[in-house]
Amino acid sequence: MYSMSELKTNVGNVTLKNPILLASGTCGVAAREFEPYFNLSELGGVVTKSLSIKPRDGNPTPRVVEIPGCGMLNSIGLQNPGIESFVKNELPYLVEKNATIIINIVGEIMDDYVNAVDFIKARNEITAIELNLSCPNVSGGLDFSQDPKKAFSLVSEIKKITGIPIWAKLSPNVTNITDIVKACVDAGSDGVSLINTVLGLAINRWTKKPTLPRATGGYSGPAIKPIALRMIWETHKKFPKIPIIGIGGIHTTDDAIEFLLCGASCVQIGTANFVNPKISIEIINGLKDYCEKNKLSSISELIGQAHDVSKTFVKV
């Protein structure tokens, strides 16, 4: 008989009821848009919109370009109401819905991050804080995720002011992801979120100019899955004890299973939400079915097993 405990997963000291989370920036500010489709309490967690110390208006429009069959480019520019407004107007909603809450924090300089985290540092409603070190859509947005010293300094400062677990969300736009991972973990990060969007560009053949006002944007969707899997593979192989939150092109149950097998402890569903707002629940049900067919006592048995040639799962 199936037991919900089979889907429990641990990300360091954080226990999630299942490994499926909504990714930051793909579920509104606080996932209110999903209320008609399912209860937020059914998810492993909800990652909020990136929140800054002050409200941000974001980039000029257009902000999104669909790449047919492959995904989308976005250049939202971190529009958000600010951390104070979020705590007042959105956090109570998530608590009421019994959601597992991960707050995504962003800034342009270190003080921005420190001040934003300081505002929520002692709130026991928050399960984890995801530091967005890797937004490609604002000036300086990639600095902390491309320089190990800057990444180390930022995570170190944040760890000094809060006991809430910290996840560092990192960029694929680097030469060696494991260098940045090591810096974050050495600084005390409790997990790493891999990966943020890939830097991309689209051209409008009629205007003969880039479609997005900032020219480049963050590329997400099915086409980036192999990139995400490769970086998770490299990270887990080099640092097998570091908890990984997998992100990038997950649209099906099979995709989620691949991420777990590569070394992720849980995954975030992003661009797929725009195609099918029920996809996260469908993947959770798919994982239940997979556990039953393979007689797994826990979904955690899958984590990192692609690195172990002695383990074979045959039923699909």
Contacts in CASP RR format, 6 or more apart in sequence:
PFRMAT RR
TARGET T0000
AUTHOR 0000-0000-0000
METHOD contacts of the structure
MODEL  1
MYSMSELKTNVGNVTLKNPILLASGTCGVAAREFEPYFNLSELGGVVTKS
LSIKPRDGNPTPRVVEIPGCGMLNSIGLQNPGIESFVKNELPYLVEKNAT
IIINIVGEIMDDYVNAVDFIKARNEITAIELNLSCPNVSGGLDFSQDPKK
AFSLVSEIKKITGIPIWAKLSPNVTNITDIVKACVDAGSDGVSLINTVLG
LAINRWTKKPTLPRATGGYSGPAIKPIALRMIWETHKKFPKIPIIGIGGI
HTTDDAIEFLLCGASCVQIGTANFVNPKISIEIINGLKDYCEKNKLSSIS
ELIGQAHDVSKTFVKV
2 288 0 8 1.000
2 291 0 8 1.000
2 292 0 8 1.000
4 17 0 8 1.000
4 18 0 8 1.000
5 298 0 8 1.000
6 288 0 8 1.000
6 291 0 8 1.000
6 296 0 8 1.000
6 297 0 8 1.000
6 298 0 8 1.000
6 299 0 8 1.000
7 17 0 8 1.000
7 18 0 8 1.000
7 19 0 8 1.000
7 284 0 8 1.000
7 287 0 8 1.000
7 288 0 8 1.000
7 291 0 8 1.000
7 299 0 8 1.000
8 15 0 8 1.000
8 16 0 8 1.000
8 17 0 8 1.000
8 18 0 8 1.000
8 298 0 8 1.000
8 299 0 8 1.000
8 300 0 8 1.000
9 15 0 8 1.000
9 16 0 8 1.000
9 18 0 8 1.000
9 19 0 8 1.000
9 265 0 8 1.000
9 266 0 8 1.000
9 299 0 8 1.000
9 300 0 8 1.000
9 303 0 8 1.000
10 16 0 8 1.000
10 243 0 8 1.000
10 265 0 8 1.000
10 300 0 8 1.000
11 128 0 8 1.000
11 165 0 8 1.000
11 167 0 8 1.000
11 190 0 8 1.000
11 191 0 8 1.000
11 243 0 8 1.000
11 245 0 8 1.000
11 265 0 8 1.000
11 266 0 8 1.000
12 165 0 8 1.000
12 190 0 8 1.000
12 191 0 8 1.000
12 243 0 8 1.000
12 265 0 8 1.000
13 165 0 8 1.000
13 190 0 8 1.000
14 127 0 8 1.000
14 128 0 8 1.000
14 165 0 8 1.000
14 190 0 8 1.000
16 44 0 8 1.000
16 45 0 8 1.000
16 100 0 8 1.000
16 266 0 8 1.000
17 44 0 8 1.000
17 100 0 8 1.000
18 43 0 8 1.000
18 44 0 8 1.000
18 284 0 8 1.000
18 287 0 8 1.000
18 299 0 8 1.000
19 44 0 8 1.000
19 256 0 8 1.000
19 260 0 8 1.000
19 264 0 8 1.000
19 265 0 8 1.000
19 266 0 8 1.000
19 267 0 8 1.000
19 287 0 8 1.000
19 299 0 8 1.000
20 43 0 8 1.000
20 44 0 8 1.000
20 45 0 8 1.000
20 256 0 8 1.000
20 266 0 8 1.000
20 267 0 8 1.000
20 269 0 8 1.000
20 280 0 8 1.000
20 283 0 8 1.000
20 284 0 8 1.000
20 287 0 8 1.000
21 43 0 8 1.000
21 44 0 8 1.000
21 45 0 8 1.000
21 46 0 8 1.000
21 47 0 8 1.000
21 100 0 8 1.000
21 102 0 8 1.000
21 245 0 8 1.000
21 266 0 8 1.000
21 267 0 8 1.000
21 268 0 8 1.000
21 269 0 8 1.000
21 280 0 8 1.000
22 31 0 8 1.000
22 34 0 8 1.000
22 43 0 8 1.000
22 45 0 8 1.000
22 46 0 8 1.000
22 47 0 8 1.000
22 268 0 8 1.000
22 269 0 8 1.000
22 270 0 8 1.000
22 273 0 8 1.000
22 280 0 8 1.000
23 47 0 8 1.000
23 247 0 8 1.000
23 268 0 8 1.000
23 269 0 8 1.000
23 270 0 8 1.000
23 273 0 8 1.000
24 47 0 8 1.000
24 48 0 8 1.000
24 49 0 8 1.000
24 50 0 8 1.000
24 104 0 8 1.000
24 130 0 8 1.000
24 132 0 8 1.000
24 169 0 8 1.000
24 268 0 8 1.000
25 47 0 8 1.000
25 49 0 8 1.000
25 50 0 8 1.000
25 76 0 8 1.000
25 104 0 8 1.000
25 270 0 8 1.000
26 269 0 8 1.000
26 270 0 8 1.000
26 271 0 8 1.000
26 273 0 8 1.000
26 274 0 8 1.000
27 33 0 8 1.000
27 34 0 8 1.000
27 46 0 8 1.000
27 47 0 8 1.000
27 49 0 8 1.000
27 270 0 8 1.000
27 273 0 8 1.000
28 49 0 8 1.000
29 48 0 8 1.000
29 49 0 8 1.000
29 80 0 8 1.000
29 81 0 8 1.000
29 86 0 8 1.000
29 90 0 8 1.000
30 46 0 8 1.000
30 48 0 8 1.000
30 49 0 8 1.000
30 86 0 8 1.000
30 90 0 8 1.000
30 91 0 8 1.000
30 93 0 8 1.000
30 94 0 8 1.000
31 40 0 8 1.000
31 46 0 8 1.000
31 48 0 8 1.000
31 94 0 8 1.000
31 99 0 8 1.000
32 90 0 8 1.000
32 93 0 8 1.000
33 277 0 8 1.000
34 40 0 8 1.000
34 273 0 8 1.000
34 277 0 8 1.000
35 97 0 8 1.000
37 277 0 8 1.000
37 278 0 8 1.000
37 281 0 8 1.000
38 278 0 8 1.000
38 280 0 8 1.000
38 281 0 8 1.000
39 97 0 8 1.000
39 98 0 8 1.000
40 46 0 8 1.000
40 94 0 8 1.000
40 97 0 8 1.000
40 98 0 8 1.000
40 99 0 8 1.000
41 97 0 8 1.000
41 98 0 8 1.000
41 99 0 8 1.000
42 281 0 8 1.000
42 284 0 8 1.000
43 99 0 8 1.000
43 100 0 8 1.000
43 280 0 8 1.000
43 281 0 8 1.000
43 284 0 8 1.000
44 100 0 8 1.000
44 266 0 8 1.000
45 99 0 8 1.000
45 100 0 8 1.000
45 101 0 8 1.000
45 102 0 8 1.000
45 127 0 8 1.000
46 94 0 8 1.000
46 99 0 8 1.000
46 100 0 8 1.000
46 101 0 8 1.000
46 102 0 8 1.000
47 102 0 8 1.000
47 104 0 8 1.000
47 130 0 8 1.000
47 268 0 8 1.000
48 86 0 8 1.000
48 90 0 8 1.000
48 94 0 8 1.000
48 101 0 8 1.000
48 102 0 8 1.000
48 103 0 8 1.000
48 104 0 8 1.000
49 80 0 8 1.000
49 104 0 8 1.000
50 78 0 8 1.000
50 80 0 8 1.000
50 104 0 8 1.000
50 105 0 8 1.000
50 106 0 8 1.000
50 132 0 8 1.000
50 135 0 8 1.000
51 80 0 8 1.000
51 81 0 8 1.000
51 82 0 8 1.000
51 83 0 8 1.000
51 86 0 8 1.000
51 103 0 8 1.000
51 104 0 8 1.000
51 105 0 8 1.000
51 106 0 8 1.000
51 116 0 8 1.000
52 78 0 8 1.000
52 80 0 8 1.000
52 82 0 8 1.000
52 83 0 8 1.000
52 105 0 8 1.000
52 106 0 8 1.000
52 107 0 8 1.000
52 112 0 8 1.000
52 116 0 8 1.000
53 82 0 8 1.000
53 83 0 8 1.000
53 107 0 8 1.000
53 112 0 8 1.000
53 115 0 8 1.000
53 116 0 8 1.000
53 119 0 8 1.000
54 82 0 8 1.000
55 80 0 8 1.000
55 81 0 8 1.000
55 82 0 8 1.000
55 85 0 8 1.000
56 77 0 8 1.000
56 78 0 8 1.000
56 79 0 8 1.000
56 80 0 8 1.000
56 82 0 8 1.000
57 79 0 8 1.000
58 76 0 8 1.000
58 77 0 8 1.000
58 78 0 8 1.000
58 79 0 8 1.000
59 75 0 8 1.000
59 76 0 8 1.000
59 77 0 8 1.000
59 79 0 8 1.000
59 137 0 8 1.000
59 138 0 8 1.000
59 212 0 8 1.000
59 213 0 8 1.000
59 214 0 8 1.000
60 213 0 8 1.000
60 214 0 8 1.000
61 213 0 8 1.000
62 211 0 8 1.000
62 212 0 8 1.000
62 213 0 8 1.000
63 74 0 8 1.000
63 75 0 8 1.000
63 76 0 8 1.000
63 77 0 8 1.000
63 212 0 8 1.000
64 72 0 8 1.000
64 73 0 8 1.000
64 74 0 8 1.000
64 75 0 8 1.000
64 76 0 8 1.000
65 72 0 8 1.000
65 73 0 8 1.000
65 74 0 8 1.000
65 202 0 8 1.000
65 211 0 8 1.000
65 212 0 8 1.000
66 72 0 8 1.000
67 73 0 8 1.000
67 202 0 8 1.000
67 219 0 8 1.000
67 223 0 8 1.000
69 222 0 8 1.000
70 221 0 8 1.000
70 222 0 8 1.000
70 223 0 8 1.000
71 219 0 8 1.000
71 220 0 8 1.000
71 221 0 8 1.000
71 222 0 8 1.000
71 223 0 8 1.000
71 271 0 8 1.000
72 219 0 8 1.000
72 220 0 8 1.000
72 221 0 8 1.000
72 271 0 8 1.000
72 274 0 8 1.000
73 200 0 8 1.000
73 201 0 8 1.000
73 202 0 8 1.000
73 211 0 8 1.000
73 212 0 8 1.000
73 217 0 8 1.000
73 218 0 8 1.000
73 219 0 8 1.000
74 137 0 8 1.000
74 197 0 8 1.000
74 217 0 8 1.000
74 218 0 8 1.000
74 220 0 8 1.000
75 137 0 8 1.000
75 212 0 8 1.000
75 213 0 8 1.000
75 214 0 8 1.000
75 216 0 8 1.000
75 217 0 8 1.000
75 218 0 8 1.000
76 137 0 8 1.000
77 135 0 8 1.000
77 137 0 8 1.000
77 138 0 8 1.000
78 106 0 8 1.000
78 107 0 8 1.000
78 135 0 8 1.000
78 137 0 8 1.000
78 138 0 8 1.000
80 86 0 8 1.000
80 106 0 8 1.000
81 89 0 8 1.000
81 90 0 8 1.000
83 105 0 8 1.000
83 116 0 8 1.000
83 119 0 8 1.000
83 120 0 8 1.000
84 119 0 8 1.000
86 103 0 8 1.000
87 119 0 8 1.000
87 120 0 8 1.000
87 123 0 8 1.000
91 101 0 8 1.000
91 123 0 8 1.000
91 125 0 8 1.000
94 101 0 8 1.000
94 125 0 8 1.000
95 101 0 8 1.000
95 125 0 8 1.000
100 127 0 8 1.000
101 125 0 8 1.000
101 126 0 8 1.000
101 127 0 8 1.000
102 126 0 8 1.000
102 127 0 8 1.000
102 128 0 8 1.000
102 129 0 8 1.000
102 130 0 8 1.000
102 167 0 8 1.000
103 120 0 8 1.000
103 126 0 8 1.000
103 128 0 8 1.000
103 129 0 8 1.000
103 130 0 8 1.000
104 129 0 8 1.000
104 130 0 8 1.000
104 131 0 8 1.000
104 132 0 8 1.000
104 169 0 8 1.000
105 113 0 8 1.000
105 116 0 8 1.000
105 117 0 8 1.000
105 129 0 8 1.000
105 130 0 8 1.000
105 131 0 8 1.000
105 132 0 8 1.000
106 112 0 8 1.000
106 113 0 8 1.000
106 116 0 8 1.000
106 131 0 8 1.000
106 132 0 8 1.000
106 135 0 8 1.000
107 113 0 8 1.000
107 116 0 8 1.000
107 132 0 8 1.000
107 141 0 8 1.000
108 138 0 8 1.000
108 139 0 8 1.000
108 140 0 8 1.000
108 141 0 8 1.000
110 153 0 8 1.000
110 154 0 8 1.000
110 157 0 8 1.000
113 131 0 8 1.000
113 154 0 8 1.000
113 157 0 8 1.000
113 158 0 8 1.000
114 157 0 8 1.000
114 158 0 8 1.000
114 161 0 8 1.000
117 129 0 8 1.000
117 158 0 8 1.000
117 161 0 8 1.000
117 162 0 8 1.000
118 161 0 8 1.000
118 162 0 8 1.000
120 126 0 8 1.000
120 129 0 8 1.000
120 162 0 8 1.000
120 164 0 8 1.000
121 161 0 8 1.000
121 162 0 8 1.000
121 163 0 8 1.000
121 164 0 8 1.000
122 162 0 8 1.000
123 164 0 8 1.000
126 164 0 8 1.000
127 164 0 8 1.000
127 165 0 8 1.000
128 164 0 8 1.000
128 165 0 8 1.000
128 166 0 8 1.000
128 167 0 8 1.000
128 190 0 8 1.000
129 158 0 8 1.000
129 162 0 8 1.000
129 164 0 8 1.000
129 165 0 8 1.000
129 166 0 8 1.000
129 167 0 8 1.000
130 166 0 8 1.000
130 167 0 8 1.000
130 168 0 8 1.000
130 169 0 8 1.000
130 193 0 8 1.000
130 245 0 8 1.000
131 154 0 8 1.000
131 155 0 8 1.000
131 158 0 8 1.000
131 166 0 8 1.000
131 167 0 8 1.000
131 168 0 8 1.000
131 169 0 8 1.000
131 189 0 8 1.000
132 169 0 8 1.000
132 196 0 8 1.000
133 144 0 8 1.000
133 145 0 8 1.000
133 151 0 8 1.000
133 154 0 8 1.000
133 168 0 8 1.000
133 169 0 8 1.000
133 170 0 8 1.000
133 171 0 8 1.000
134 141 0 8 1.000
134 142 0 8 1.000
134 144 0 8 1.000
134 145 0 8 1.000
134 169 0 8 1.000
134 170 0 8 1.000
134 171 0 8 1.000
134 173 0 8 1.000
134 195 0 8 1.000
134 196 0 8 1.000
135 141 0 8 1.000
135 142 0 8 1.000
135 196 0 8 1.000
136 142 0 8 1.000
136 171 0 8 1.000
136 173 0 8 1.000
136 196 0 8 1.000
136 197 0 8 1.000
136 199 0 8 1.000
136 216 0 8 1.000
136 217 0 8 1.000
136 218 0 8 1.000
137 214 0 8 1.000
137 217 0 8 1.000
137 218 0 8 1.000
142 171 0 8 1.000
142 173 0 8 1.000
143 150 0 8 1.000
144 150 0 8 1.000
144 151 0 8 1.000
144 154 0 8 1.000
145 151 0 8 1.000
145 168 0 8 1.000
145 169 0 8 1.000
145 170 0 8 1.000
145 171 0 8 1.000
145 173 0 8 1.000
145 174 0 8 1.000
145 180 0 8 1.000
145 196 0 8 1.000
146 171 0 8 1.000
146 173 0 8 1.000
146 174 0 8 1.000
146 180 0 8 1.000
148 179 0 8 1.000
148 180 0 8 1.000
148 182 0 8 1.000
148 183 0 8 1.000
149 183 0 8 1.000
151 168 0 8 1.000
151 170 0 8 1.000
151 180 0 8 1.000
151 183 0 8 1.000
151 184 0 8 1.000
151 187 0 8 1.000
152 183 0 8 1.000
152 184 0 8 1.000
152 186 0 8 1.000
152 187 0 8 1.000
153 187 0 8 1.000
154 187 0 8 1.000
155 166 0 8 1.000
155 168 0 8 1.000
155 183 0 8 1.000
155 184 0 8 1.000
155 187 0 8 1.000
155 188 0 8 1.000
155 189 0 8 1.000
156 187 0 8 1.000
156 188 0 8 1.000
158 166 0 8 1.000
159 166 0 8 1.000
159 187 0 8 1.000
159 188 0 8 1.000
159 189 0 8 1.000
165 190 0 8 1.000
165 191 0 8 1.000
166 188 0 8 1.000
166 189 0 8 1.000
166 190 0 8 1.000
166 191 0 8 1.000
167 189 0 8 1.000
167 190 0 8 1.000
167 191 0 8 1.000
167 192 0 8 1.000
167 193 0 8 1.000
167 245 0 8 1.000
168 184 0 8 1.000
168 189 0 8 1.000
168 191 0 8 1.000
168 192 0 8 1.000
168 193 0 8 1.000
169 192 0 8 1.000
169 193 0 8 1.000
169 196 0 8 1.000
169 247 0 8 1.000
170 177 0 8 1.000
170 180 0 8 1.000
170 181 0 8 1.000
170 184 0 8 1.000
170 192 0 8 1.000
170 193 0 8 1.000
170 194 0 8 1.000
170 195 0 8 1.000
170 196 0 8 1.000
171 180 0 8 1.000
171 195 0 8 1.000
171 196 0 8 1.000
172 194 0 8 1.000
172 195 0 8 1.000
172 196 0 8 1.000
172 197 0 8 1.000
172 198 0 8 1.000
172 224 0 8 1.000
172 227 0 8 1.000
172 228 0 8 1.000
172 231 0 8 1.000
173 198 0 8 1.000
173 199 0 8 1.000
174 180 0 8 1.000
177 194 0 8 1.000
177 195 0 8 1.000
177 231 0 8 1.000
177 234 0 8 1.000
177 235 0 8 1.000
178 234 0 8 1.000
178 235 0 8 1.000
178 238 0 8 1.000
178 239 0 8 1.000
181 192 0 8 1.000
181 194 0 8 1.000
181 235 0 8 1.000
181 238 0 8 1.000
181 239 0 8 1.000
181 242 0 8 1.000
182 239 0 8 1.000
184 191 0 8 1.000
184 192 0 8 1.000
185 191 0 8 1.000
185 192 0 8 1.000
185 239 0 8 1.000
185 242 0 8 1.000
190 243 0 8 1.000
191 242 0 8 1.000
191 243 0 8 1.000
191 244 0 8 1.000
191 245 0 8 1.000
192 235 0 8 1.000
192 242 0 8 1.000
192 243 0 8 1.000
192 244 0 8 1.000
192 245 0 8 1.000
193 244 0 8 1.000
193 245 0 8 1.000
193 246 0 8 1.000
193 247 0 8 1.000
193 268 0 8 1.000
194 228 0 8 1.000
194 231 0 8 1.000
194 232 0 8 1.000
194 235 0 8 1.000
194 244 0 8 1.000
194 245 0 8 1.000
194 246 0 8 1.000
194 247 0 8 1.000
194 264 0 8 1.000
195 224 0 8 1.000
195 227 0 8 1.000
195 228 0 8 1.000
195 231 0 8 1.000
195 246 0 8 1.000
195 247 0 8 1.000
195 248 0 8 1.000
196 247 0 8 1.000
197 217 0 8 1.000
197 218 0 8 1.000
197 219 0 8 1.000
197 220 0 8 1.000
197 224 0 8 1.000
198 218 0 8 1.000
198 219 0 8 1.000
198 220 0 8 1.000
198 224 0 8 1.000
198 227 0 8 1.000
199 216 0 8 1.000
199 217 0 8 1.000
199 218 0 8 1.000
199 219 0 8 1.000
200 216 0 8 1.000
200 217 0 8 1.000
200 218 0 8 1.000
200 219 0 8 1.000
201 210 0 8 1.000
201 212 0 8 1.000
201 215 0 8 1.000
201 216 0 8 1.000
201 217 0 8 1.000
202 210 0 8 1.000
202 211 0 8 1.000
202 212 0 8 1.000
203 209 0 8 1.000
203 210 0 8 1.000
203 211 0 8 1.000
204 210 0 8 1.000
204 211 0 8 1.000
210 216 0 8 1.000
220 248 0 8 1.000
220 249 0 8 1.000
220 270 0 8 1.000
220 271 0 8 1.000
221 248 0 8 1.000
221 249 0 8 1.000
221 251 0 8 1.000
221 270 0 8 1.000
221 271 0 8 1.000
221 272 0 8 1.000
222 249 0 8 1.000
222 251 0 8 1.000
222 271 0 8 1.000
223 249 0 8 1.000
224 248 0 8 1.000
224 249 0 8 1.000
225 248 0 8 1.000
225 249 0 8 1.000
225 250 0 8 1.000
225 255 0 8 1.000
225 258 0 8 1.000
227 248 0 8 1.000
228 246 0 8 1.000
228 247 0 8 1.000
228 248 0 8 1.000
228 249 0 8 1.000
228 259 0 8 1.000
229 258 0 8 1.000
229 259 0 8 1.000
229 262 0 8 1.000
232 244 0 8 1.000
232 246 0 8 1.000
232 259 0 8 1.000
232 262 0 8 1.000
232 263 0 8 1.000
232 264 0 8 1.000
233 262 0 8 1.000
233 263 0 8 1.000
233 306 0 8 1.000
233 307 0 8 1.000
235 242 0 8 1.000
235 244 0 8 1.000
236 242 0 8 1.000
236 244 0 8 1.000
236 262 0 8 1.000
236 263 0 8 1.000
236 264 0 8 1.000
236 304 0 8 1.000
236 307 0 8 1.000
237 307 0 8 1.000
240 304 0 8 1.000
240 307 0 8 1.000
243 265 0 8 1.000
244 263 0 8 1.000
244 264 0 8 1.000
244 265 0 8 1.000
245 264 0 8 1.000
245 265 0 8 1.000
245 266 0 8 1.000
245 267 0 8 1.000
245 268 0 8 1.000
246 259 0 8 1.000
246 264 0 8 1.000
246 266 0 8 1.000
246 267 0 8 1.000
246 268 0 8 1.000
247 267 0 8 1.000
247 268 0 8 1.000
247 270 0 8 1.000
248 268 0 8 1.000
248 270 0 8 1.000
248 271 0 8 1.000
249 255 0 8 1.000
249 270 0 8 1.000
249 271 0 8 1.000
249 272 0 8 1.000
250 256 0 8 1.000
250 259 0 8 1.000
250 267 0 8 1.000
250 268 0 8 1.000
250 269 0 8 1.000
250 270 0 8 1.000
250 272 0 8 1.000
250 283 0 8 1.000
251 271 0 8 1.000
251 272 0 8 1.000
251 275 0 8 1.000
251 279 0 8 1.000
252 283 0 8 1.000
253 282 0 8 1.000
253 283 0 8 1.000
253 286 0 8 1.000
253 287 0 8 1.000
253 289 0 8 1.000
253 290 0 8 1.000
254 316 0 8 1.000
256 267 0 8 1.000
256 283 0 8 1.000
256 287 0 8 1.000
257 287 0 8 1.000
257 290 0 8 1.000
257 302 0 8 1.000
258 306 0 8 1.000
259 267 0 8 1.000
260 267 0 8 1.000
260 299 0 8 1.000
260 302 0 8 1.000
260 303 0 8 1.000
260 304 0 8 1.000
261 302 0 8 1.000
261 303 0 8 1.000
261 304 0 8 1.000
261 305 0 8 1.000
261 306 0 8 1.000
262 304 0 8 1.000
262 306 0 8 1.000
263 303 0 8 1.000
263 304 0 8 1.000
263 306 0 8 1.000
263 307 0 8 1.000
264 303 0 8 1.000
265 300 0 8 1.000
265 303 0 8 1.000
269 279 0 8 1.000
269 280 0 8 1.000
269 283 0 8 1.000
272 279 0 8 1.000
273 279 0 8 1.000
273 280 0 8 1.000
276 282 0 8 1.000
287 299 0 8 1.000
290 296 0 8 1.000
290 316 0 8 1.000
291 299 0 8 1.000
293 315 0 8 1.000
293 316 0 8 1.000
294 313 0 8 1.000
294 315 0 8 1.000
296 302 0 8 1.000
302 313 0 8 1.000
305 311 0 8 1.000
305 313 0 8 1.000
END
